[in-house]
Every structure is written in C-alpha cells, then in structure tokens.
Amino acid sequence: MLSRILKAFERAEGPLDLNELSRRLGVERSALDGMLEYLVHKGKLREVVFDAGNCAYCAGRLSCAQLQMGNLVGRAYELVE
C-alpha cells in the first residue's frame, strides 16, 4: 500500500490532500492517516498546509482553481524530491 501511495504522488501535478488521495486509492481517510505520517517520518513525503490567505505553494496561488474550489485547504502532502 505504501508504494501505491508514493505512485499516486509521483503522478500528481502537485500536493494531494487526504480527501483526494482517499478517492484516488479507494481507501478510507482514517487508514491513510498513519501511512502518510510514516512516509513523512521516513522523509518520502512532506506535509503542506494550505489556506486561501497564506498558500505559498506556487506563484499562481491567487488564481488557483484548486484553492478556489476548496480542494487544497487544510493538510496536504507532497513528494520529497
């Protein structure tokens, strides 16, 4: 399952939040929580905190459709390069 999670992040064009990752993998959010924390601890993923006021992920944050739709508000994760 951990390799499936990492592959989902490799295919993503940016950070994924718990809801999106749960949908993509067909796994309950509660089941993903511990696995994501493990991957963060191992240095494979990092947590990114978003909100409409302080999102600093990219230069396009002011016109970000993901933020406007509420898709990336709260905890999200991204692959560590």
C-alpha positions in Angstrom: 0.0 0.0 0.0 2.9 2.4 0.7 4.2 2.0 -2.8 0.7 2.8 -4.2 0.6 6.0 -2.1 4.0 7.0 -3.4 3.0 6.3 -7.0 -0.1 8.4 -6.6 2.1 11.3 -5.6 4.5 10.7 -8.5 1.6 11.0 -10.9 0.1 14.1 -9.2 0.9 17.5 -10.6 1.1 19.0 -7.1 0.2 18.2 -3.5 -2.7 15.9 -2.7 -4.9 16.3 0.3 -6.3 13.4 2.3 -9.7 13.5 0.5 -8.2 13.4 -3.0 -5.7 10.6 -2.1 -8.5 8.6 -0.5 -10.6 9.0 -3.6 -7.8 8.0 -6.0 -6.8 4.9 -4.0 -10.2 3.8 -2.8 -9.0 3.8 0.8 -10.6 5.3 3.9 -9.0 8.5 5.1 -8.5 7.1 8.6 -6.5 4.2 7.1 -4.3 6.6 5.1 -3.5 8.9 8.1 -1.0 6.6 9.8 0.6 5.6 6.5 1.1 9.2 5.5 2.7 10.0 8.8 5.0 7.1 8.4 6.1 8.3 4.9 6.6 11.8 6.3 8.8 10.4 9.1 10.8 8.4 6.6 11.4 11.6 4.5 9.4 10.4 1.5 6.6 13.0 1.8 6.3 16.3 3.5 3.2 18.0 4.9 2.0 21.2 3.2 -0.5 23.4 5.0 -2.8 25.5 2.8 -5.4 28.1 3.3 -6.6 30.8 1.0 -4.7 33.5 2.9 -1.2 32.1 3.1 -0.8 29.4 0.4 2.7 29.8 -0.8 3.0 26.6 -2.9 3.3 28.3 -6.3 3.3 31.7 -8.0 -0.3 31.1 -9.3 -1.9 30.9 -5.9 -4.1 34.0 -6.4 -5.8 32.3 -9.4 -5.5 28.7 -8.2 -8.6 26.8 -9.1 -7.8 24.1 -6.5 -7.9 26.7 -3.7 -11.0 28.4 -5.1 -12.8 25.1 -5.2 -11.6 24.3 -1.6 -9.7 21.3 -2.7 -6.4 22.2 -1.0 -7.5 23.8 2.2 -6.1 22.1 5.2 -3.5 19.3 5.4 -2.0 18.1 2.2 1.2 16.2 1.3 3.7 16.3 -1.5 6.6 14.1 -2.6 10.0 15.0 -1.4 12.3 15.4 -4.3 
